[in-house]
Amino acid sequence: LTLRIDSGGRGLRITVPPGLRRGEVEKFLDRHQDWLEQRLAKVPNRPQVRPGIKVPVRGVPHRIVHEPSKRGTVTLSRDERGPLMIVHGDRVHLPRRIADFLKREAKREIEALVVKHTGAVGKRAKAIRFKDTSSRWGSCTSDGNLSFSWRIMMAPSPVINYLVAHEVAHLKEMNHGPKFWKLCEQLCPDTERCKDWLKRNGGALQAIMFE
């Protein structure tokens, strides 16, 4: 049995071996109750996207404004108070419209960065997929499939570039050895700074609720 607090603030995950009885699981949780309470107390509150709060786009916080009378989906603008994210249509669809906007932006920007970095390393991605994963920001399979969390579009542009460089580097080096990091830094000179930013701030981006 293993326990893990989701880094994105999405709750508790328990890995249970096949065939283990429910009673054994309950005893395990009882034995670790103090640890669970301490860790869950540190999990950040999960903000729900709604009018008035700010959602970052490429690292820039945008205040959400709902304009139900207008048609369309999401547009970026600004007023005297700063950048705006204007969401059109019914209020009930607002979270989904913002998530869909970030997915479209991720597809457009990340696919272009993949082309750039694969050209630099002389490799080719078999496929590029976008998901909403809480355990990792990106992945690369041995047969060349790249996956990215569309939430990365809330991070600053250099961090987005770092993530793509990181996964593309795996097309050539399927490990995290010295050769991999050297290649990653060749593709993204800001590797260390961006890696640190994602480690410190990634949990807050994962915690935002688009439901």
C-alpha positions in Angstrom: 0.0 0.0 0.0 1.2 3.5 -0.8 -0.2 6.9 0.0 0.4 10.1 -2.0 -0.9 13.6 -1.7 -1.5 15.0 -5.2 0.9 17.8 -5.9 -1.8 19.7 -7.6 -4.0 19.8 -4.6 -6.5 17.3 -6.1 -6.7 15.1 -3.0 -5.4 11.8 -1.7 -4.3 8.9 -3.8 -4.0 5.3 -2.5 -2.4 2.5 -4.4 -3.9 -0.8 -3.3 -2.4 -4.2 -4.4 -4.9 -6.5 -6.1 -6.9 -8.7 -3.7 -6.3 -6.7 -0.6 -9.4 -6.6 1.6 -11.1 -3.3 2.5 -10.5 -3.9 6.2 -6.8 -3.9 5.7 -7.0 -0.7 3.8 -8.9 1.0 6.6 -6.4 -0.3 9.2 -3.6 1.2 7.1 -5.3 4.6 6.9 -5.9 4.5 10.6 -2.2 3.9 11.3 -1.3 6.9 9.2 -4.0 9.2 10.2 -1.7 11.8 11.8 0.5 11.9 8.8 -2.5 12.3 6.5 -4.0 15.2 8.6 -0.7 17.0 8.5 -0.2 16.6 4.8 -3.8 17.4 3.8 -3.6 20.6 5.9 -0.8 21.8 3.6 -2.8 21.2 0.4 -3.6 24.6 -1.1 -7.2 25.6 -1.6 -8.4 24.9 -5.1 -9.7 28.1 -6.7 -12.6 27.6 -9.1 -12.5 29.7 -12.2 -15.3 32.3 -12.1 -15.8 36.0 -13.0 -13.4 38.3 -11.0 -10.6 35.9 -10.3 -7.4 35.9 -12.3 -6.1 33.1 -14.5 -2.6 33.3 -15.9 -2.0 33.0 -19.7 1.7 32.6 -20.5 2.5 33.7 -17.0 0.4 36.9 -17.1 -2.6 37.0 -14.8 -5.8 37.9 -16.6 -9.0 38.9 -14.7 -12.0 36.9 -15.9 -14.9 39.0 -17.2 -18.2 37.3 -18.2 -20.1 38.9 -21.1 -23.1 36.7 -21.7 -24.6 39.0 -24.4 -21.7 38.5 -26.8 -21.1 35.5 -29.0 -17.9 33.6 -29.4 -15.7 31.9 -26.8 -12.8 33.7 -25.1 -10.9 36.8 -26.0 -7.9 38.5 -24.3 -8.0 42.3 -23.8 -7.1 44.8 -21.1 -8.6 47.8 -19.3 -7.1 50.4 -16.9 -6.8 47.7 -14.3 -4.8 45.3 -16.4 -5.2 42.2 -18.7 -8.6 40.7 -19.1 -9.9 37.3 -20.2 -13.4 38.0 -21.6 -15.6 34.9 -21.7 -18.8 34.9 -23.8 -21.9 32.8 -23.7 -23.8 31.1 -20.8 -22.3 31.4 -17.3 -22.5 27.6 -16.8 -20.1 27.0 -19.6 -17.5 29.6 -18.4 -15.0 27.1 -16.9 -15.1 24.8 -19.9 -14.7 27.7 -22.3 -11.6 28.8 -20.5 -10.1 25.3 -20.5 -10.9 24.9 -24.2 -9.2 28.2 -24.9 -6.0 27.1 -23.0 -6.1 23.8 -24.9 -6.2 25.6 -28.3 -3.4 27.9 -27.3 -1.4 24.9 -26.1 -1.9 23.0 -29.4 -0.9 26.0 -31.5 2.2 27.1 -29.5 3.5 23.7 -28.4 3.2 22.1 -31.8 5.3 25.0 -33.3 7.9 24.5 -30.5 8.1 20.8 -31.2 8.8 21.4 -34.8 11.5 23.9 -33.8 13.3 21.6 -31.3 12.9 18.3 -33.2 14.6 20.1 -36.2 17.5 21.0 -33.9 18.0 17.5 -32.7 17.3 15.7 -36.0 14.4 13.7 -34.6 10.7 13.5 -35.4 7.7 13.2 -33.0 5.3 10.5 -34.0 2.4 12.2 -32.3 1.6 15.1 -30.0 -1.2 14.8 -27.5 -2.7 17.1 -24.9 -4.1 16.0 -21.6 -5.0 17.2 -18.1 -2.6 15.2 -16.0 -1.8 15.9 -12.3 1.3 13.7 -12.0 3.5 15.1 -14.8 3.6 18.0 -17.1 4.8 16.1 -20.1 6.0 12.7 -21.3 7.8 11.0 -24.2 7.4 7.4 -25.1 10.0 5.2 -26.6 8.3 5.2 -30.0 8.2 9.0 -30.2 4.8 10.0 -28.8 4.9 13.3 -26.9 2.2 14.3 -24.4 1.8 17.6 -22.6 -0.6 19.0 -20.0 -2.5 22.0 -21.5 -2.2 23.7 -18.1 1.4 24.6 -19.0 -0.1 27.5 -21.0 -0.6 29.2 -17.7 3.2 29.2 -17.1 5.5 31.9 -18.5 6.6 31.4 -22.1 10.2 30.5 -21.2 8.8 27.7 -19.0 6.6 26.4 -21.8 9.7 26.4 -24.1 11.6 24.5 -21.4 9.0 21.8 -21.1 8.9 21.2 -24.8 12.7 21.1 -25.0 12.8 18.6 -22.2 10.4 16.2 -23.8 12.0 16.6 -27.3 15.4 15.9 -25.7 14.0 12.5 -24.6 13.5 11.6 -28.3 17.3 11.3 -28.4 18.1 10.5 -24.8 15.5 8.4 -23.0 16.9 9.1 -19.5 17.9 11.9 -17.3 21.7 11.4 -17.5 24.4 14.0 -18.2 23.9 13.8 -22.0 20.2 14.4 -21.7 20.6 17.6 -19.5 23.4 18.8 -21.8 21.0 18.5 -24.8 18.2 20.1 -22.9 20.3 23.1 -22.0 21.4 23.4 -25.6 17.7 23.6 -26.6 16.8 25.8 -23.7 19.6 27.7 -22.0 17.2 28.7 -19.2 16.7 25.1 -18.2 17.7 25.3 -14.6 15.7 28.5 -13.9 12.6 27.2 -15.7 12.8 23.8 -14.0 13.0 25.5 -10.6 10.0 27.8 -11.5 7.9 24.8 -12.4 8.9 23.0 -9.2 7.9 26.0 -7.1 4.8 27.1 -8.9 3.4 24.1 -10.8 1.3 22.9 -7.9 -0.7 26.2 -7.9 -1.4 25.8 -11.6 -2.5 22.2 -11.2 -4.9 23.2 -8.3 -7.0 25.6 -10.5 -10.4 24.0 -11.1 -12.0 24.1 -14.5 -15.2 22.3 -13.6 
